[in-house]
Structures are given as C-alpha cells and as structure tokens.
Amino acid sequence: MNMVHTKVALAKLSSGQVLEVILDDGAPINNVPGSVEREGHTILKKNCLEDGSWSLLIEKV
C-alpha cells in the first residue's frame, strides 16, 4: 500500500515539486524507492530517522 499512497500523492503535485514520504524499515524502504525511480521521478534524499523509519524526498518529474 505504501507505493499506492505515494503514487496518489505524487499525482497531486506539479513537475518539480518535492514530496516527503515516511516509510517503515524493511520491505517499504526496499521497494518504494526503486518503483518511484522506474516511474521517472528522482530520489533526492533517503534518511534513516531515530525511530527506525525512513524519510524519502521525491522530486516529481
């Protein structure tokens, strides 16, 4: 569901805008970045947070 929510949020943005997504460790952080890049978007930053979750900054193409 993480990728579905990310796609919906990206669809609301204009090209060049940046979306921050917070993902759990494990499958979400392993799968979502690759899917986003395959769709042509850019991962600007991937950062592990103190609670073990991940912040992902995505620039929409």
C-alpha positions, -999 to +999 in steps of 0.1 A: +000+000+000+030+024+005+036+027-032-001+032-039-003+061-014+029+075-028+016+074-064-016+091-053+003+119-035+027+124-065-003+126-089-015+157-070+019+175-075+032+195-104+065+187-120+095+198-099+076+197-066+090+176-038+071+150-017+084+137+016+073+101+024+079+084+057+083+046+053+089+017+077+121-002+076+121-035+056+100-040+025+087-005+022+121+012+021+134-016-001+106-014-026+092+021-029+124+040-040+130+016-069+094+019-080+095+057-078+127+058-099+112+034-125+084+059-130+110+085-137+109+105-105+141+115-086+150+104-051+166+135-036+173+121-001+169+089+018+174+093+055+170+069+085+151+085+113+157+080+151+127+057+154+140+034+126+116+046+100+128+063+068+123+097+053+123+097+015+123+130-005+110+125-040+111+151-068+082+147-093+092+146-130 
